[in-house]
Amino acid sequence: MARPLSEKKRKALLKAAADAIAAEGVGVSTSRIAKEAGVAAGSLFLYFPTKDDLLNHLYSTIKQEIAESMLANCPHEADVSQRMRSVWTAYLKWGVANPSKRLAMSQLSVSHRITRKVRDESMELLREVEALLKECLGFRSSMSISFAVGLMTALTEMTIGFMTSDKKRASKYAEMGFVAFMKALS
């Protein structure tokens, strides 16, 4: 009878994959990921049958973590600007606290190895954020939701870069980024 798989090892593999992808891109070897996780190279394939399975699982795991962090403390009864600020701030905090996962997600997001099914399932996790963006745009805006998402992604990435390079002014950068984002939407 086979031993049950260890949740601790699975998490170690996902963390090692995020760190390695952040450093080297999706072309990083599975042997490097296994070594960084402290498991035998062949053991990785007990948890993830193929490298694509690992990459897709990592993508969906990070997306779920992002969605949960963005929406965890969102004041659902507040006005649209307060809710958007909450989502914005939560993502910035997550991004600053998780640099390897954020960089790995940047790599995974443009990888052809992430399946359409996984991308679609992961987007479902962020439907509430998408609805909030639509509410910010209003009915008269000609901006597409895809463009608004891209704009938010670009501005949060830029803001996180400034926040991490100048920690003394991090809160000022967070505020300036949010103001710029809201102006761009209106």
MITI-797634 format. One record per residue (C-alpha): z, y, x; residue in three letters. Coordinates in steps of 0.1 Angstrom, whole numbers, padded with zeros to 4 digits, always signed. Example, Ala and Ser with C-alpha at 12.3 -4.5 7.8 and 13.67 -1.06 7.14 Angstrom:
+0078-0045+0123ala
+0071-0011+0137ser
//
This chain:
+0000+0000+0000met
-0010+0034+0014ala
+0016+0060+0020arg
+0014+0091-0002pro
-0001+0121+0014leu
+0023+0148+0027ser
+0023+0181+0009glu
+0037+0197+0041lys
+0007+0184+0061lys
-0018+0195+0035arg
-0003+0230+0036lys
-0003+0230+0074ala
-0040+0220+0074leu
-0048+0249+0050leu
-0029+0274+0071lys
-0045+0261+0103ala
-0080+0263+0086ala
-0074+0299+0075ala
-0062+0309+0110asp
-0091+0292+0127ala
-0117+0305+0103ile
-0103+0340+0107ala
-0107+0337+0145ala
-0139+0317+0148glu
-0157+0317+0114gly
-0166+0288+0092val
-0183+0270+0121gly
-0149+0262+0136val
-0145+0224+0143ser
-0124+0202+0122thr
-0108+0188+0153ser
-0095+0224+0162arg
-0081+0228+0127ile
-0064+0194+0129ala
-0050+0202+0163lys
-0037+0236+0151glu
-0020+0218+0121ala
-0004+0193+0144gly
-0021+0163+0129val
-0046+0137+0142ala
-0082+0147+0139ala
-0089+0118+0115gly
-0060+0126+0093ser
-0077+0158+0081leu
-0102+0136+0063phe
-0074+0118+0044leu
-0066+0151+0028tyr
-0101+0166+0026phe
-0130+0140+0027pro
-0154+0165+0042thr
-0153+0199+0059lys
-0169+0214+0028asp
-0141+0200+0007asp
-0116+0217+0030leu
-0135+0250+0029leu
-0139+0250-0008asn
-0102+0241-0014his
-0091+0268+0010leu
-0113+0294-0008tyr
-0099+0285-0042ser
-0063+0284-0029thr
-0066+0318-0013ile
-0083+0332-0045lys
-0054+0319-0066gln
-0028+0334-0043glu
-0046+0368-0044ile
-0049+0367-0082ala
-0012+0358-0086glu
-0001+0385-0062ser
-0023+0412-0078met
-0011+0404-0113leu
+0025+0393-0108ala
+0041+0427-0114asn
+0014+0445-0133cys
+0030+0466-0161pro
+0008+0454-0190his
+0021+0480-0214glu
+0013+0509-0190ala
-0018+0531-0191asp
-0049+0520-0173val
-0043+0541-0142ser
-0008+0527-0137gln
-0020+0492-0141arg
-0048+0498-0117met
-0024+0513-0092arg
-0002+0482-0095ser
-0031+0459-0089val
-0044+0480-0060trp
-0009+0482-0043thr
-0003+0445-0048ala
-0036+0436-0031tyr
-0029+0459-0002leu
+0006+0444+0003lys
-0009+0409+0002trp
-0037+0418+0026gly
-0013+0434+0051val
+0010+0404+0049ala
-0017+0378+0052asn
-0043+0390+0078pro
-0056+0355+0086ser
-0061+0345+0050lys
-0078+0379+0043arg
-0102+0375+0072leu
-0108+0339+0064ala
-0116+0349+0028met
-0142+0374+0041ser
-0158+0346+0060gln
-0157+0321+0032leu
-0170+0346+0006ser
-0203+0348+0024val
-0206+0312+0033ser
-0232+0290+0017his
-0207+0261+0019arg
-0187+0274-0010ile
-0201+0259-0042thr
-0211+0279-0072arg
-0186+0258-0093lys
-0157+0268-0070val
-0168+0304-0069arg
-0170+0305-0108asp
-0137+0288-0112glu
-0121+0312-0088ser
-0135+0343-0106met
-0119+0331-0137glu
-0085+0337-0120leu
-0095+0374-0116leu
-0108+0380-0152arg
-0078+0402-0160glu
-0086+0424-0130val
-0122+0425-0140glu
-0112+0436-0175ala
-0090+0463-0160leu
-0119+0476-0139leu
-0141+0477-0171lys
-0114+0497-0188glu
-0113+0521-0159cys
-0151+0525-0160leu
-0151+0533-0197gly
-0180+0529-0220phe
-0202+0557-0206arg
-0203+0546-0170ser
-0236+0533-0157ser
-0217+0515-0128met
-0219+0477-0131ser
-0188+0457-0128ile
-0202+0439-0098ser
-0206+0473-0081phe
-0171+0483-0090ala
-0157+0450-0076val
-0177+0456-0044gly
-0164+0491-0042leu
-0128+0480-0046met
-0133+0453-0020thr
-0148+0477+0005ala
-0121+0504-0001leu
-0092+0480+0001thr
-0105+0464+0033glu
-0109+0499+0048met
-0075+0510+0036thr
-0058+0478+0050ile
-0075+0485+0083gly
-0060+0520+0085phe
-0026+0508+0072met
-0024+0481+0099thr
-0036+0504+0127ser
-0013+0533+0119asp
+0018+0518+0103lys
+0036+0552+0102lys
+0010+0566+0077arg
+0004+0533+0058ala
+0017+0546+0025ser
-0005+0577+0029lys
-0035+0556+0035tyr
-0027+0534+0005ala
-0025+0565-0017glu
-0056+0581-0003met
-0075+0549-0008gly
-0064+0546-0044phe
-0073+0582-0052val
-0107+0577-0036ala
-0113+0545-0056phe
-0103+0560-0089met
-0125+0591-0083lys
-0154+0568-0074ala
-0150+0549-0107leu
-0150+0581-0128ser
//
